[in-house]
Amino acid sequence: MKFVRTPVRLSYRPFAVQKEEASLCIWTDLMISNGIPLVTEPSSAESPKATDEPWTVRRVLEWTTSHLKKHGSDTPRLDAEILLSHARGCQRIQLYTQFNEPLNDEVRGMMRELVQRRIKAEPVAYLVGVREFFSLSFRVTRDVLIPRPDTETLVMNVLDRIKGLAAPQVLDLCTGSGCVAVAVAKNAKAAKVTATDISPAAIAIAHENVARHDLADRVEILESDLFTKIPQGATFDVIAGNPPYIPTAEIDLLEAEVSQHEPRLALDGGADGLSLLRRIIQSAPQYAAPQGMLLLEFTPEQADSLKTMLIEHGGYDEITICKDLAHRPRVLRARFRSVGSPH
């Protein structure tokens, strides 16, 4: 997890780390308010060898935090809390209400295995099998990209566009875990969402997440290469997507968490990173409802190329680049040009 940052087009962690550190502050406040001693790291490089002192929740958290920090984790305390709460089958807050409780051999063994995998840069989300996105919990495996806070910008733009529509129809391309489709449907009770992905394994995870949030009546999942399985004549008020957008040659230069563990199919955007984005821009207008809108996530360096692509296509108006919460260009927003409107 000591990841070398290279000058590539994808940077997942900075805002995600800020958000996770803010979450950690909540737990710190809870500890103080409940009179629990605030311990950040052990004072020495203790190793998990046999001693007379029992391995309590507190001691394991201290040792794991130090160990993960030594191996390069950006958020060692947060990682330790998530892994230990997973091993114990409890909520994170319970770690602090049961701070001095000894761990049994089964929990210690599971924790040891999780930590060993984490120091090899395996993402915490894959280790525990869940990830929070838009304040919702999602099942994730190595078959799907881990949902990022950056993508919440895409969801917010979709919700903004369909606000006030009586029965909005939304198409979510390259759905992966289904996080965008589910977040939209959960927050827009009148919306119906169709979500597509080319990966059968990702489709299975998306189905799980739709069922997890009781949305099978309003979210349809299709195994499809972009628009290929969309029924003839279907139109959508919003066509959205977070397609692969990393240039092929740059994938191996990404942080180890991404390059070694996340699905290449969900990352690889072709030679220039624009292959899928280009296909979507070309085909989307034929599936657009009147006054429909296109919303696509991209990496900041692609903003100018995408705007040029839309202008040259001729089928789009009101082209806007929306920034994420870290103030970086993140989402392309454009209205489909009405048939017969002047170019």
C-alpha positions, 0 to 999 in steps of 0.5 A, spaced: 500 500 500 505 504 499 503 506 492 507 511 488 503 516 485 505 517 477 502 522 472 497 518 469 490 520 468 486 517 473 487 519 481 482 515 485 484 517 492 485 524 494 478 526 495 476 519 497 481 519 503 478 526 505 471 523 506 474 517 510 478 521 514 472 526 516 468 519 517 474 517 522 473 524 526 466 522 528 468 516 531 474 520 535 468 525 537 464 519 540 470 516 543 471 523 547 464 524 549 464 517 552 470 517 556 474 512 552 481 513 552 484 516 545 489 512 542 492 513 535 498 508 535 502 504 539 508 507 542 513 501 540 513 497 534 510 491 537 509 485 533 503 480 535 507 475 539 505 471 545 505 475 551 501 475 558 497 481 555 490 479 552 489 481 545 483 486 546 479 490 541 484 496 543 490 492 542 489 489 536 487 496 533 493 499 535 497 494 532 494 493 526 494 501 525 501 501 526 502 495 521 498 498 516 501 505 516 508 502 516 506 498 509 504 505 506 496 505 508 493 512 507 488 511 512 491 506 517 486 507 523 480 507 518 482 500 515 484 497 521 477 499 524 473 496 518 477 490 518 476 488 525 469 490 525 468 485 519 472 480 523 468 481 529 461 481 525 459 488 528 458 495 527 465 500 528 462 504 533 461 497 537 469 497 537 469 503 542 463 500 546 467 494 547 474 497 547 477 492 552 474 486 550 479 480 548 478 477 541 477 469 541 482 465 536 477 465 530 477 473 530 484 473 531 485 468 525 481 472 521 484 479 522 491 476 521 489 474 514 485 480 512 491 484 514 496 480 510 492 481 504 491 488 505 499 490 506 499 487 499 494 492 496 488 489 496 482 494 497 479 494 503 472 494 500 474 487 496 476 484 503 470 486 507 465 485 500 461 492 501 462 499 500 458 505 501 456 510 496 451 515 496 449 513 503 447 506 501 451 500 502 453 496 496 456 489 495 462 489 491 467 483 489 473 483 484 468 483 478 466 490 479 469 497 480 469 499 487 464 505 487 468 512 488 465 519 491 467 522 485 461 518 482 456 521 486 457 527 482 454 523 476 448 521 481 447 528 483 447 531 476 442 525 474 437 527 480 437 534 478 435 533 471 429 528 473 427 533 478 420 534 477 419 529 472 412 525 473 415 518 470 423 519 468 426 514 464 434 513 466 439 509 462 445 507 466 451 505 461 456 501 464 453 500 471 458 495 474 455 494 481 449 498 479 451 503 484 449 509 480 442 506 478 440 504 485 442 511 488 438 514 482 432 509 483 432 510 491 432 517 491 427 519 485 421 514 487 418 516 480 424 514 476 425 507 472 432 505 471 435 501 465 442 499 467 447 495 462 453 492 462 457 487 458 460 483 464 456 477 466 459 477 473 458 485 474 451 484 472 450 478 477 453 483 482 448 489 480 442 484 480 444 483 488 445 490 489 438 491 486 435 486 490 439 488 496 435 495 496 428 492 494 428 496 487 427 490 482 420 493 480 424 500 478 431 498 476 432 493 470 439 490 469 441 488 462 447 484 459 449 489 454 454 492 450 452 499 451 446 500 447 445 493 443 440 490 448 436 496 449 429 495 446 427 498 439 423 505 440 425 506 447 427 513 449 430 516 456 430 522 459 437 521 461 442 517 459 448 516 464 454 512 464 461 511 468 464 508 462 472 505 462 476 511 461 483 510 462 488 509 456 490 502 456 498 504 456 496 507 463 493 502 467 499 498 469 502 505 472 496 506 476 496 505 484 497 498 486 490 497 489 487 499 482 492 496 477 493 489 481 486 488 483 480 492 480 477 489 473 481 491 467 475 491 463 472 496 467 478 501 467 480 500 459 478 506 455 482 504 449 488 507 446 486 514 448 481 513 454 476 515 449 473 509 446 467 508 450 465 515 451 466 516 443 461 510 442 456 513 447 456 520 444 455 517 437 449 513 439 446 516 444 441 521 441 437 515 437 435 513 444 434 520 447 427 523 449 425 530 447 429 535 452 433 529 454 440 529 457 447 526 456 451 525 463 458 522 463 463 521 468 470 522 465 477 524 468 479 531 468 484 531 463 479 529 458 474 535 458 477 539 452 477 533 448 470 531 450 467 538 449 470 538 442 467 531 440 460 533 442 461 540 438 463 536 432 458 531 432 452 536 432 447 533 436 448 536 442 446 543 445 448 546 452 454 543 453 457 543 460 463 541 464 461 539 472 466 539 477 466 534 483 466 536 490 474 536 490 473 542 484 475 537 479 472 537 472 468 530 472 461 530 469 460 532 462 453 534 461 449 536 454 442 536 452 440 532 446 439 537 440 431 536 438 430 534 431 429 540 426 433 545 431 438 549 427 445 547 428 
